[in-house]
Amino acid sequence: MKKNSNTLAVKMSIALVLGIIAGFLCIFFRERVGVDSGAWKFLNFLLFQDISAKGGERAIGIFYIIGQLFINSLQLVIIPMVYTSITLAICHISDTRKLGRISYKTLGFFLVSSIFALALAGFVGMALNMSGAFSIHIESGVNVVAGKTGSNPLLMIMQIVPNNIFAAFSQNGGVLAAVFLAVSTGLCINSLGEKTHYVKGFLQEVNDIVIKFLSFAINKFGPIAIFVLLTRTFAAYGVEHLKPALIYVVSTTITLLLFLVFGYAILIVASTRLNPMPFVRKASKVALFGFSTSSSAATLPLNKKTTVEELGVNEDIASFVLPLGMTTNMNGTAIMQVIAAVFVASTAGYELGLANIFIIGVLALIASVGTPAAPGAGAIVLFTILSGLGYVNDTAILTYSLILAINRPIEMLVTSLNVIGDSAASIYVAKSEHMLNEEIYHK
């Protein structure tokens, strides 16, 4: 098992490097021949065009099709996996007091790590704002996108309890509702005991089928998908859109990398007294996979497999913590939203003090919890924060539009932080409950 895992990690790393190289070669080629040249248009038509978008009706878009097929295959089983894994985890933890402890510890770790992440992002944002680094002029060369209408972040609380059980299972955006139903089902099964023997057997079989399907998809097609997704992302990413906001991109990337490399390692040491190096080494392929798919939901199967089989976390703990973290533990998203909000406000001419950045941090914490575990969702939810703070003048909307245009690579790194944070929480909870196999962890 360890040999197969290492082989997969090597293949993913190779795919990552080759995808980035191929993507930058495409960027170089496009800049050399021109975006309006016949050669680039043909290459884009053949490989990269989004065939579902306007203007792509006749395109072939080979890389787009392959990437979407892989993402769809993973998203296909998100809801059944979340529902069955959490339900079974609760069934196996019959001690309600123990279940309560695990819940408190999980949510406590999520809150502490989020505060840690927000403090770092707030410090970076304040420093950049005071230095004048964000006081740049944005030209209107990017098409203005009037983001989503601002809404109350607390609406996510109402979405936790569905009013239709079939609706909760019919859309991947309803993960919070699926979590609620899973917890409710698990508690009811525990209460009924042996009367639900056949139901538990059925849920276990469904869960086994889902895991088998996902293992096959990830092991056989994961590296290919990583190469295709990365190549297309970088190939379609315009240098002309990066130049006006280079400082935002660089500062956000550095902050995210700092938290990814050092933040979680510090949290592991502080909460468990374990050597963080095995965690950093083994979780790296999960970070790579999250980076390439830009979806916490799509990365959940590999994250669970790695957390249980290589990091030694008890499967019941991982089955409970990881799906819950996928919907509520969004450290990377919160960091991005704080720096992005400061960037928009500063560029649009709004005065920012310590109190303003504190409010941005609080709103980012609330909004990030309700962010769907899907590509690009973080930048869209950012509009809720901007609306809540009143940062909606013409320049702010234009700057927000620029972020939507250039944020894809940052969103990819954000996903890596989000999924690694869930794994770190699992290790803490398992260690505190004496459900961590340290021999496997240290291998």
VMD Tcl script that draws the C-alpha trace (Angstrom):
set ca {
  {0.00 0.00 0.00}
  {2.81 2.40 0.88}
  {4.60 1.59 -2.38}
  {1.44 2.30 -4.39}
  {0.93 5.55 -2.49}
  {4.48 6.69 -3.14}
  {4.13 5.81 -6.83}
  {0.97 7.90 -7.06}
  {2.67 10.82 -5.31}
  {5.61 10.64 -7.76}
  {3.26 10.51 -10.76}
  {1.30 13.49 -9.46}
  {4.48 15.48 -8.86}
  {5.71 14.74 -12.37}
  {2.31 15.71 -13.79}
  {2.39 18.96 -11.79}
  {5.82 19.95 -13.10}
  {5.03 18.97 -16.69}
  {1.68 20.77 -16.56}
  {3.23 24.01 -15.33}
  {6.02 23.80 -17.93}
  {3.55 23.09 -20.74}
  {1.31 25.92 -19.55}
  {4.12 28.47 -19.53}
  {5.27 27.28 -22.95}
  {1.76 27.98 -24.20}
  {1.83 31.43 -22.60}
  {5.20 32.12 -24.27}
  {3.85 30.90 -27.61}
  {0.73 33.07 -27.33}
  {2.75 36.17 -26.40}
  {5.13 35.47 -29.28}
  {2.57 34.97 -32.06}
  {-0.22 37.14 -30.63}
  {-3.59 36.25 -29.20}
  {-5.31 37.09 -32.51}
  {-3.01 34.98 -34.66}
  {-4.34 32.00 -36.55}
  {-1.84 29.66 -34.89}
  {-2.95 30.51 -31.35}
  {-6.64 30.51 -32.25}
  {-6.29 27.02 -33.73}
  {-4.39 25.72 -30.66}
  {-7.00 27.23 -28.34}
  {-9.81 25.86 -30.54}
  {-8.28 22.38 -30.48}
  {-7.17 22.09 -26.82}
  {-8.25 24.78 -24.39}
  {-11.58 26.33 -25.41}
  {-14.47 26.00 -22.97}
  {-16.99 24.32 -25.27}
  {-19.89 25.23 -22.96}
  {-19.16 28.98 -23.15}
  {-20.43 31.44 -25.70}
  {-18.24 31.25 -28.77}
  {-17.20 27.66 -28.10}
  {-20.08 25.98 -29.90}
  {-17.84 24.58 -32.65}
  {-14.61 24.16 -30.67}
  {-13.07 20.80 -29.84}
  {-11.43 21.71 -26.50}
  {-9.75 18.36 -25.82}
  {-8.06 19.45 -22.57}
  {-11.25 21.12 -21.35}
  {-13.30 17.97 -22.00}
  {-10.79 15.64 -20.30}
  {-10.49 17.91 -17.26}
  {-14.25 18.29 -16.86}
  {-14.87 14.56 -17.23}
  {-12.44 13.86 -14.39}
  {-13.86 16.59 -12.14}
  {-17.40 15.38 -12.87}
  {-16.45 11.80 -12.01}
  {-15.26 12.94 -8.58}
  {-18.20 15.26 -7.95}
  {-20.56 12.45 -8.93}
  {-20.12 10.73 -5.57}
  {-19.49 13.68 -3.24}
  {-22.93 13.68 -1.61}
  {-23.23 9.87 -1.19}
  {-19.68 9.73 0.20}
  {-20.26 12.56 2.68}
  {-23.60 11.11 3.77}
  {-22.50 7.49 4.19}
  {-19.09 8.23 5.75}
  {-20.43 10.60 8.42}
  {-23.43 8.39 9.17}
  {-21.24 5.30 9.58}
  {-18.70 7.23 11.67}
  {-21.45 8.25 14.11}
  {-22.84 4.69 14.11}
  {-19.44 3.39 15.16}
  {-19.10 5.98 17.92}
  {-21.98 4.81 20.09}
  {-20.81 6.78 23.13}
  {-22.66 10.10 22.79}
  {-20.29 11.84 25.21}
  {-17.33 10.78 23.08}
  {-19.10 12.02 19.96}
  {-19.67 15.35 21.69}
  {-15.99 15.61 22.63}
  {-14.92 14.86 19.06}
  {-17.31 17.51 17.72}
  {-16.07 20.17 20.15}
  {-12.44 19.35 19.45}
  {-12.98 19.43 15.71}
  {-14.77 22.76 15.68}
  {-12.29 24.16 18.22}
  {-9.33 23.27 16.01}
  {-11.10 24.79 13.00}
  {-11.70 28.02 14.93}
  {-8.14 28.29 16.28}
  {-6.56 27.61 12.89}
  {-8.91 30.13 11.24}
  {-8.02 32.83 13.77}
  {-4.33 32.06 13.23}
  {-4.80 32.34 9.44}
  {-6.86 35.53 9.67}
  {-4.31 37.17 11.98}
  {-1.56 36.47 9.44}
  {-3.68 37.75 6.55}
  {-4.71 40.85 8.50}
  {-1.09 41.65 9.35}
  {0.00 41.25 5.71}
  {-2.96 43.30 4.44}
  {-2.36 46.10 6.95}
  {1.36 46.21 6.19}
  {0.76 46.40 2.43}
  {-1.93 49.04 2.84}
  {0.25 51.23 5.09}
  {3.20 50.86 2.74}
  {1.11 52.13 -0.19}
  {1.77 48.96 -2.18}
  {-1.96 48.57 -2.94}
  {-2.42 52.19 -3.99}
  {-2.33 51.45 -7.70}
  {-4.45 52.61 -10.60}
  {-6.55 49.96 -12.32}
  {-7.16 50.56 -16.01}
  {-10.50 49.50 -17.44}
  {-8.92 46.99 -19.80}
  {-10.69 44.11 -18.12}
  {-14.38 43.59 -18.78}
  {-16.38 44.60 -15.73}
  {-18.20 41.70 -14.12}
  {-20.92 42.72 -11.72}
  {-20.50 39.77 -9.29}
  {-23.28 38.20 -7.32}
  {-25.67 40.31 -5.36}
  {-24.50 40.66 -1.81}
  {-26.36 38.48 0.65}
  {-26.33 37.92 4.39}
  {-23.65 35.30 5.21}
  {-25.90 34.02 8.00}
  {-28.25 32.60 5.34}
  {-26.00 29.55 5.32}
  {-27.45 28.63 8.74}
  {-30.88 28.23 7.15}
  {-29.40 26.02 4.45}
  {-28.13 23.50 7.00}
  {-31.60 22.05 7.57}
  {-33.20 21.15 4.20}
  {-36.95 21.27 3.65}
  {-36.76 18.51 1.05}
  {-34.63 15.42 1.49}
  {-34.38 14.78 -2.26}
  {-33.24 18.34 -2.95}
  {-30.47 17.91 -0.36}
  {-29.12 14.90 -2.25}
  {-29.57 16.33 -5.74}
  {-26.96 19.09 -5.77}
  {-23.33 19.24 -4.69}
  {-23.87 22.75 -3.32}
  {-25.96 21.24 -0.53}
  {-23.10 19.60 1.36}
  {-24.06 21.27 4.66}
  {-27.56 19.80 4.33}
  {-26.06 16.37 3.62}
  {-23.88 16.69 6.74}
  {-26.95 17.54 8.84}
  {-28.89 14.57 7.44}
  {-25.92 12.26 8.01}
  {-25.52 13.34 11.63}
  {-29.27 13.00 12.21}
  {-29.37 9.56 10.59}
  {-26.35 8.34 12.54}
  {-27.79 9.48 15.88}
  {-31.15 7.86 15.10}
  {-29.48 4.59 14.09}
  {-27.49 4.62 17.32}
  {-30.68 5.15 19.30}
  {-32.55 2.31 17.54}
  {-29.68 -0.16 17.90}
  {-30.07 -3.60 16.28}
  {-33.37 -2.65 14.66}
  {-31.34 -0.87 11.96}
  {-28.90 -3.71 11.26}
  {-29.82 -3.94 7.57}
  {-29.69 -0.17 7.08}
  {-26.15 -0.03 8.47}
  {-25.12 -2.88 6.18}
  {-26.59 -1.11 3.17}
  {-24.84 2.18 3.99}
  {-21.53 0.34 4.47}
  {-21.88 -1.34 1.07}
  {-22.68 1.96 -0.64}
  {-19.66 3.53 1.05}
  {-17.43 0.67 -0.09}
  {-18.63 1.07 -3.70}
  {-17.97 4.82 -3.59}
  {-14.46 4.38 -2.19}
  {-13.64 1.71 -4.78}
  {-14.83 3.95 -7.61}
  {-12.86 6.94 -6.35}
  {-9.68 4.94 -5.76}
  {-9.81 3.68 -9.34}
  {-10.47 7.16 -10.76}
  {-7.69 8.81 -8.75}
  {-5.05 6.11 -9.19}
  {-5.61 5.56 -12.90}
  {-6.55 9.01 -14.18}
  {-5.41 11.47 -11.47}
  {-1.94 12.26 -12.90}
  {-3.33 12.70 -16.44}
  {-6.03 15.02 -15.13}
  {-3.50 17.09 -13.17}
  {-1.40 17.61 -16.30}
  {-4.42 18.57 -18.41}
  {-5.98 20.89 -15.82}
  {-2.74 22.75 -15.06}
  {-1.73 23.11 -18.69}
  {-5.10 24.55 -19.63}
  {-5.24 26.88 -16.59}
  {-1.86 28.45 -17.27}
  {-2.34 28.47 -21.05}
  {-5.62 30.37 -20.76}
  {-4.21 32.76 -18.17}
  {-3.32 36.14 -19.67}
  {-0.14 37.97 -18.69}
  {-1.96 41.19 -19.58}
  {-4.39 40.62 -16.70}
  {-1.63 39.93 -14.20}
  {0.34 43.16 -14.62}
  {-2.12 45.63 -12.94}
  {-2.43 43.49 -9.82}
  {0.95 41.80 -9.59}
  {1.46 42.92 -5.98}
  {-1.87 41.37 -4.92}
  {-1.05 38.09 -6.63}
  {2.50 37.89 -5.23}
  {1.59 38.94 -1.67}
  {-1.39 36.57 -1.48}
  {0.63 33.69 -2.90}
  {3.49 34.22 -0.42}
  {1.07 34.46 2.53}
  {-0.74 31.28 1.47}
  {2.55 29.42 1.02}
  {3.79 30.54 4.44}
  {0.68 29.19 6.13}
  {0.72 26.00 4.07}
  {4.38 25.19 4.77}
  {4.81 26.52 8.31}
  {1.35 27.30 9.74}
  {0.00 23.76 9.82}
  {3.33 22.34 10.96}
  {3.26 24.73 13.95}
  {-0.36 23.77 14.70}
  {0.53 20.06 14.60}
  {3.44 20.55 17.00}
  {1.46 22.80 19.35}
  {-1.62 20.56 19.51}
  {-0.11 17.05 19.41}
  {3.63 17.36 20.15}
  {4.22 15.17 17.07}
  {7.02 15.65 14.57}
  {5.31 17.58 11.75}
  {7.64 16.35 8.98}
  {5.77 13.05 8.28}
  {2.57 15.09 7.99}
  {4.15 17.61 5.61}
  {5.71 14.87 3.48}
  {2.70 12.58 3.22}
  {0.09 15.31 2.81}
  {2.03 16.94 -0.04}
  {0.29 14.89 -2.72}
  {-3.09 15.92 -1.30}
  {-1.97 19.55 -1.59}
  {-0.85 18.94 -5.19}
  {-4.16 17.32 -6.05}
  {-6.11 20.15 -4.44}
  {-3.95 22.67 -6.30}
  {-4.69 21.09 -9.68}
  {-8.43 20.49 -9.19}
  {-9.12 23.71 -7.24}
  {-11.95 21.87 -5.49}
  {-12.00 20.72 -1.86}
  {-14.86 18.38 -2.68}
  {-12.97 16.69 -5.52}
  {-9.92 16.29 -3.26}
  {-11.85 14.75 -0.34}
  {-11.46 11.09 -1.46}
  {-7.65 11.29 -1.75}
  {-7.46 13.31 1.48}
  {-9.39 10.65 3.38}
  {-7.34 7.82 1.88}
  {-4.04 9.53 2.79}
  {-5.17 10.60 6.26}
  {-6.29 7.08 7.21}
  {-3.77 4.85 5.45}
  {-0.60 6.95 5.70}
  {-1.11 9.30 8.64}
  {-2.65 6.67 10.92}
  {-5.91 8.47 11.75}
  {-8.75 6.17 12.76}
  {-11.24 5.88 9.89}
  {-14.18 6.91 12.08}
  {-12.41 10.14 13.03}
  {-11.41 10.91 9.42}
  {-14.93 10.10 8.15}
  {-16.37 12.65 10.55}
  {-13.76 15.44 10.53}
  {-12.83 15.61 6.83}
  {-16.31 16.06 5.31}
  {-17.20 18.54 8.06}
  {-13.96 20.44 7.39}
  {-14.68 20.52 3.67}
  {-17.68 22.74 4.37}
  {-16.60 24.73 7.43}
  {-12.77 24.87 7.59}
  {-11.65 27.32 4.92}
  {-8.39 28.87 6.11}
  {-7.02 29.46 2.62}
  {-10.27 31.05 1.47}
  {-10.29 33.36 4.50}
  {-6.69 34.48 3.87}
  {-7.42 35.21 0.22}
  {-10.61 37.11 1.02}
  {-8.96 39.33 3.64}
  {-6.06 40.35 1.39}
  {-8.39 40.73 -1.62}
  {-10.81 42.92 0.35}
  {-7.95 45.13 1.57}
  {-6.63 45.32 -2.02}
  {-10.03 46.35 -3.39}
  {-10.66 48.91 -0.63}
  {-7.20 50.45 -0.92}
  {-7.31 50.62 -4.71}
  {-10.81 52.12 -4.62}
  {-9.70 54.89 -2.24}
  {-11.37 53.76 0.99}
  {-9.68 54.55 4.31}
  {-8.60 51.45 6.20}
  {-7.71 51.24 9.87}
  {-7.15 48.41 12.31}
  {-10.89 48.29 13.11}
  {-11.79 47.98 9.41}
  {-9.40 45.09 8.92}
  {-10.76 43.40 12.04}
  {-14.29 43.62 10.60}
  {-13.01 42.30 7.26}
  {-11.50 39.35 9.14}
  {-14.77 38.58 10.98}
  {-16.81 38.76 7.77}
  {-14.23 36.62 5.96}
  {-14.48 34.00 8.72}
  {-18.28 33.88 8.45}
  {-18.36 33.99 4.64}
  {-15.62 31.40 4.19}
  {-17.55 28.88 6.29}
  {-20.39 29.03 3.80}
  {-18.17 28.93 0.71}
  {-19.04 25.99 -1.59}
  {-16.20 23.48 -2.00}
  {-15.99 24.16 -5.74}
  {-13.57 25.98 -8.10}
  {-13.81 29.78 -8.07}
  {-16.34 29.94 -5.23}
  {-14.09 31.96 -2.90}
  {-13.73 34.90 -5.27}
  {-17.50 34.99 -5.84}
  {-18.31 34.95 -2.12}
  {-15.80 37.82 -1.74}
  {-18.49 40.10 -3.17}
  {-20.59 39.44 -0.06}
  {-17.79 40.86 2.11}
  {-17.31 43.89 -0.13}
  {-21.06 44.58 -0.12}
  {-21.29 44.21 3.64}
  {-18.49 46.77 4.09}
  {-19.87 49.15 1.47}
  {-16.89 48.85 -0.88}
  {-18.97 49.06 -4.05}
  {-18.00 52.21 -5.92}
  {-17.08 51.94 -9.62}
  {-13.37 51.43 -8.96}
  {-14.10 48.76 -6.36}
  {-16.33 46.85 -8.80}
  {-13.67 47.16 -11.49}
  {-10.96 45.89 -9.13}
  {-13.21 43.04 -8.02}
  {-13.71 42.16 -11.70}
  {-9.96 42.05 -12.13}
  {-9.68 39.65 -9.19}
  {-12.26 37.38 -10.82}
  {-10.15 37.42 -13.99}
  {-6.81 36.63 -12.38}
  {-7.71 34.66 -9.27}
  {-7.68 31.13 -10.69}
  {-4.05 30.28 -9.74}
  {-4.61 31.75 -6.26}
  {-7.81 29.72 -5.84}
  {-5.78 26.61 -6.67}
  {-3.36 27.33 -3.83}
  {-6.27 28.26 -1.54}
  {-7.72 24.77 -2.05}
  {-4.42 23.20 -0.99}
  {-4.60 25.07 2.33}
  {-8.22 24.16 2.90}
  {-7.77 20.42 2.43}
  {-4.49 20.19 4.37}
  {-6.15 22.00 7.27}
  {-8.85 19.31 7.43}
  {-6.20 16.59 7.60}
  {-4.33 18.44 10.36}
  {-7.54 18.69 12.36}
  {-8.08 14.93 11.97}
  {-4.63 14.22 13.38}
  {-5.23 16.48 16.39}
  {-8.62 14.93 17.18}
  {-7.36 11.36 16.69}
  {-4.31 12.01 18.89}
  {-6.38 13.52 21.69}
  {-8.81 10.58 21.59}
  {-6.00 7.97 21.47}
  {-7.20 6.92 18.02}
  {-4.01 7.75 16.11}
  {-1.67 4.96 15.02}
  {1.65 6.73 15.61}
  {3.61 3.86 14.12}
  {1.89 4.43 10.77}
  {2.20 8.22 11.19}
  {5.99 8.09 11.66}
  {6.66 5.62 8.81}
}
mol new
graphics top color blue
foreach p $ca { graphics top sphere $p radius 0.5 }
foreach p [lrange $ca 0 end-1] q [lrange $ca 1 end] { graphics top cylinder $p $q radius 0.2 }
display resetview
